[in-house]
Amino acid sequence: MSRSGEALDLSVDHKAKRADEQHRIKSQGGYIVYGRVLGRLAISRAFGDFDCKNIEMNVADENNQIPGSNPDGGEKVFRNFIMSEPEIRMVDLNPQSDDFLLLASDGLFDRFTSQDCVRIVRQKLAKMDVMEQDAQQVAQELVEQAKNKRMMTDNITVILIALNRGIEIATGMGGGSSDQNMTDQS
């Protein structure tokens, strides 16, 4: 979320490299290889990716920690190494300072920091007439920038929800970015 031009993260990245997510996955008999759940996904929570959900395992597999490693039988259990329940943060909206919500997949945030996204979105909206600020167009441009300028090949999903009209660039806005001096050239 953009609050007075500063990024306010409302969720936490659900990555397999996080110690708490590793513990959750491994305690169910799953494994992580090269930072990927079951050697496949770098994320540990997702809506899709059904091949990592509701996996049938034998109880003996849990001891071996290799799903499907004991085909001879035993008691069956089902495990979800990837889950769709997000970790979220609830905040009260402030109509005077909250500009927009940006919901996006790891395909975007693997290439941009939250503050980069806020800065770019605000720059693009500020170039538009107040009553013609088009959140859908800006979301599409953000996807294109991730794909073409930052060479992202992963899935990229972006939803931009404008909370206020008339976004303007404030002086001194958008600090904390590793690319603070980068200007949008699109």
LINRA-V763849 format. One record per backbone hydrogen bond with DSSP energy under -1.0 kcal/mol. NH is the residue of the N-H (numbers start at 1). CO is the residue of the C=O. Records with the same first field share a line. If there is no record, write none. Layout:
NH=CO ; CO
This chain:
2=100
3=6
4=97
6=3
8=1
15=13
16=42
18=15
22=18
23=19
24=20
25=21
26=22
27=23
29=26
30=25
33=36
36=33
37=41
38=31
39=36
40=37
41=37
44=14
46=83
52=49
53=50
55=79
57=77
59=75
61=58
64=60
65=61
69=66
73=70
77=57
79=55
81=52
82=52
83=44
89=10
97=94
98=94
99=2
101=161
103=159
105=157
108=105
109=105
110=106
111=108
112=108
117=113
118=114
119=115
120=116
121=117
122=118
123=119
124=120
125=121
126=122
127=123
128=125
132=129
138=134
139=135
140=136
141=137
142=138
143=139
144=140
145=141
146=142
147=143
148=144
149=145
150=145
152=146
159=103
161=101
163=99
164=99
173=170
180=177
182=179
